[in-house]
């Protein structure tokens, strides 16, 4: 059985890990207490990581024929 890991797979899993990590860190620091400035930074981090994850998934994949045309 052979598993081929492509750049697309790596980008998908990396962006999902980024969302998980930023959410986990936000939850941890929220549990121990944050001030409003820290809350705004945490919200920006989570929204930024979700934006990266969405962009990775909707960005069109370049195919070999598209690269040959360029």
C-alpha positions in Angstrom: 0.0 0.0 0.0 1.5 3.3 -1.1 0.5 6.7 0.2 1.4 9.7 -1.9 1.5 13.0 0.0 1.1 15.9 -2.3 1.8 19.6 -1.7 -2.0 20.1 -1.6 -2.4 17.5 1.1 0.4 19.1 3.1 -1.1 22.6 2.8 -4.6 21.3 3.8 -3.3 19.5 6.9 -1.0 22.3 7.8 -3.7 24.9 7.7 -6.1 22.7 9.6 -3.4 22.3 12.3 -3.0 26.0 12.4 -6.7 26.5 13.1 -6.6 23.8 15.8 -3.5 25.3 17.4 -4.7 28.9 17.5 -8.1 27.7 18.8 -6.5 25.6 21.5 -4.2 28.4 22.6 -7.1 30.9 22.7 -9.1 28.5 24.8 -6.3 27.9 27.2 -5.5 31.5 27.7 -9.2 32.3 28.0 -9.5 29.8 30.8 -6.8 31.5 32.8 -8.1 35.0 32.0 -7.5 37.6 29.3 -8.0 41.3 29.1 -9.8 43.0 26.2 -6.6 43.6 24.2 -5.6 40.0 24.5 -9.2 38.9 23.5 -8.9 41.0 20.3 -5.6 39.5 19.5 -6.9 36.0 20.0 -9.9 36.7 17.8 -7.6 38.1 15.1 -5.4 35.0 15.3 -8.3 32.5 15.1 -10.0 34.5 12.2 -6.6 34.7 10.4 -6.0 31.0 10.7 -9.5 30.2 9.4 -9.0 32.6 6.5 -5.8 30.7 5.6 -7.5 27.4 5.8 -10.4 28.6 3.6 -8.0 30.1 1.1 -5.9 26.9 0.8 -9.0 24.9 0.1 -10.7 27.2 -2.5 -7.5 28.2 -4.3 -7.4 26.5 -7.7 -4.8 23.8 -8.1 -2.4 24.3 -10.9 -2.3 21.4 -13.3 0.5 20.3 -15.6 -1.4 21.6 -18.7 -2.0 25.0 -17.1 1.8 25.3 -16.3 2.6 24.3 -19.9 0.4 27.1 -21.2 2.1 29.8 -19.1 
